[in-house]
Amino acid sequence: MSIELNRPYIILTIRDHELAARMVALGICPGTEFRMVRSHKYMSTYIIEVQGREFDLRREELDQIMFQ
């Protein structure tokens, strides 16, 4: 799924259970709104903003998050 910068998205589910547990510990769970604020495609990292905080995700982590 492609993702646009600065567009709001809602997390539907996180498919990887280990990743889901880490994200829930940070307050990021299904129903949470986020925005992609930067991407570093050469390093395959993406910066998302959730409730005013920024988090780095690797491409393979972002691929495990279903959103709309």
C-alpha positions as CSV (number, residue, x, y, z in Angstrom):
1,M,0.0,0.0,0.0
2,S,1.4,3.4,-0.8
3,I,1.4,6.1,1.8
4,E,1.4,9.9,1.3
5,L,3.3,12.4,3.4
6,N,1.3,14.4,6.0
7,R,-2.0,12.6,5.2
8,P,-3.8,11.3,8.3
9,Y,-4.3,7.5,8.5
10,I,-6.0,5.2,11.1
11,I,-4.3,2.0,12.2
12,L,-6.6,-0.9,11.6
13,T,-4.5,-3.8,12.8
14,I,-0.8,-4.8,13.3
15,R,-0.2,-8.2,11.9
16,D,3.1,-9.1,13.6
17,H,2.4,-9.9,17.3
18,E,5.8,-8.9,18.6
19,L,5.6,-5.5,16.8
20,A,2.1,-5.0,18.0
21,A,3.2,-5.5,21.6
22,R,6.0,-3.0,21.2
23,M,3.8,-0.4,19.6
24,V,1.0,-0.8,22.2
25,A,3.6,-0.2,24.9
26,L,4.3,3.1,23.2
27,G,0.6,3.9,23.0
28,I,0.2,3.0,19.3
29,C,-2.7,0.6,18.8
30,P,-5.6,0.0,16.4
31,G,-7.7,3.1,16.1
32,T,-4.7,5.4,16.5
33,E,-4.3,8.2,14.0
34,F,-0.8,8.8,12.5
35,R,0.9,10.7,9.7
36,M,4.0,9.9,7.7
37,V,6.2,13.0,8.2
38,R,9.4,11.8,6.5
39,S,10.8,8.9,4.6
40,H,14.4,7.9,4.0
41,K,13.9,5.4,1.2
42,Y,17.6,4.7,0.7
43,M,17.8,3.5,4.3
44,S,14.2,2.1,4.2
45,T,13.1,4.0,7.3
46,Y,10.0,6.0,7.8
47,I,9.1,8.6,10.4
48,I,5.5,8.6,11.6
49,E,3.9,11.1,14.0
50,V,1.5,9.9,16.6
51,Q,-0.1,12.3,19.0
52,G,2.7,14.8,18.5
53,R,5.5,12.3,18.9
54,E,7.7,10.9,16.1
55,F,8.7,7.3,15.7
56,D,11.1,5.6,13.2
57,L,9.8,2.5,11.5
58,R,11.7,0.2,9.1
59,R,9.9,-0.7,5.9
60,E,9.3,-4.3,7.0
61,E,7.6,-2.9,10.2
62,L,5.4,-0.5,8.2
63,D,4.4,-3.4,6.0
64,Q,2.9,-5.2,9.0
65,I,0.6,-2.3,9.8
66,M,-2.8,-2.2,8.1
67,F,-4.2,1.3,7.9
68,Q,-6.8,3.3,6.0
